[in-house]
Amino acid sequence: MTISCLPIIGNLLPAGQPDSYTATEPIGVAELREVIKSKWCLSCRTSDGSSTSTGCGTYYLLAEIDGDVLVVRGEFVGVR
């Protein structure tokens, strides 16, 4: 399956592995909460952004879209 966009998250780029994608733009903490509450989000974990040069945190999630499970990595900004 090839996908280029997810609700709330926005545009995605293939990340090199099958069914693995990277979000092209950071999302806010409020948007990340909405993603986590979405029916298509199977699981999500985050890492703290204090150790990154941009101050953004990173999220990793499993999403189920039309029966296919995708791995999505992206950044979020704001306080969790």
N, C-alpha and C positions, 0 to 999 in steps of 0.2 A: 504494500500500500504506500502511495506517495501522498503526502499532505503538505500544504503550504501555509495553513493558518488554523489557529484554534480560537474559540471564543475567549474573550477577556485577555488572553496572552498575546494574540496578534500573529504576526508573520513568523514562520519557522524556516530554518535552513537544515538540510540533511547534515548529520554529524558524523558520517563515515561508516557507521554500523547500520545494518538493516533495522528499520523502524526506530531509529534514534535521531532526535532533532535538537536543535538549539534555537531558542527564541532570539529574535534579532534586536529587540528593545527591552530594557528593564520595565518592570511593572511596579506599582506601589504596593504597600502592605495591604491596603483595603482590597485591591484587585486580587492579591494572592489569597486572601481569605475567601473571596468569592470563587476562585478556582478550586480551592480545597472543598468547598461546600457543593460544588457542581457534581451532578450525577456521573459524569464521564471521568472524573478524577478518582482513580482507585487508591492512590496513596501519594504522599508528598513528604519530603524531608527538606530541611533547610540547614544552611551553614551560616555562621555569623559573618557579617561583612567587615568587622573591625580590623581584620588582618589583611584586607585587600587594599590595593592602591586607590580604588574608586570609592570605597566605603559601601559598596553594594553587597548584599548577601546573595547567596546562590541557592536556588531551589532545584530539586530533582523530583520529577513526578512520573507516575505511570498513569496514562490516560487510555481509556477504552473508547474508540471511535468506530462505529459500525462493526463491532465484534473484533477489531484488531487492537492489540495493546501496543502503545507507543511509549518510548522513553523520551522525556523532554527535560532539558536543562535550560535554565535562564537565570536572570538576576532580578532582585527586587531592591527597592530603595525605601528607606524609612525605618522606624522602630517596630520590631515585632511585637 
